[in-house]
Amino acid sequence: MTKGDMIRSMNDEALAEWIHNIDHFYDDYDNLYVSFMVEDDTQKTEDSYDCLLEWLQEEV
């Protein structure tokens, strides 16, 4: 199961909580990142289409 599959299988309450916990931040070089909570583990990726797509296609 990929992270995208996991998100698609969430019920409305779980999806609302997941979206609520998304955090955007900049690193010391002004690069924008996105932080997600996945199964009690904070994960982050660069905020670009390619990086987000790669993150969604990773195994859970």
Backbone torsions as a table, in degrees:
resi	resn	phi	psi	omega
1	MET	NA	130.9	176.6
2	THR	-88.4	169.4	177.1
3	LYS	-63.3	-34.9	176.1
4	GLY	-63.1	-42.6	176.6
5	ASP	-60.4	-42.1	-179.7
6	MET	-60.4	-44.8	-179.5
7	ILE	-64.7	-43.2	179.7
8	ARG	-64.4	-24.2	-178.6
9	SER	-89.6	-4.2	-178.3
10	MET	-69.7	145.3	171.3
11	ASN	-78.9	173.7	-174.7
12	ASP	-58.5	-41.8	-177.8
13	GLU	-66.8	-44.2	179.3
14	ALA	-65.4	-39.8	179.3
15	LEU	-66.8	-41.5	178.3
16	ALA	-61.0	-43.1	179.1
17	GLU	-65.3	-42.4	-179.4
18	TRP	-62.6	-45.7	179.2
19	ILE	-63.5	-40.7	-180.0
20	HIS	-60.5	-32.5	-175.8
21	ASN	-89.4	1.0	176.8
22	ILE	-69.7	133.9	-177.9
23	ASP	-127.8	136.1	175.7
24	HIS	-106.2	140.5	177.7
25	PHE	-153.0	162.0	177.9
26	TYR	-109.4	143.1	173.9
27	ASP	-85.2	-174.0	-177.3
28	ASP	-65.2	-14.2	-178.3
29	TYR	-108.2	17.7	179.9
30	ASP	64.3	25.2	172.3
31	ASN	-85.0	132.0	-178.4
32	LEU	-84.2	131.4	178.5
33	TYR	-123.7	159.9	174.9
34	VAL	-120.5	136.5	179.1
35	SER	-115.8	132.3	-178.9
36	PHE	-123.4	149.4	168.3
37	MET	-99.7	119.9	178.1
38	VAL	-128.1	115.1	178.8
39	GLU	46.3	57.2	177.4
40	ASP	61.4	24.7	179.3
41	ASP	-132.3	122.8	177.7
42	THR	-78.7	125.9	179.5
43	GLN	-125.1	149.0	179.4
44	LYS	-138.2	156.4	177.7
45	THR	-151.1	159.1	175.1
46	GLU	-63.5	146.3	-178.0
47	ASP	-88.5	73.9	174.3
48	SER	-137.9	159.1	-179.4
49	TYR	-56.1	-49.9	-176.7
50	ASP	-62.5	-43.0	-179.3
51	CYS	-69.0	-40.4	178.0
52	LEU	-65.6	-41.3	178.0
53	LEU	-62.7	-44.3	178.1
54	GLU	-60.7	-42.7	179.1
55	TRP	-61.6	-44.5	-179.1
56	LEU	-64.1	-29.9	-176.3
57	GLN	-88.5	-4.2	176.8
58	GLU	-72.7	149.9	175.5
59	GLU	-67.7	148.2	178.1
60	VAL	-75.6	NA	NA
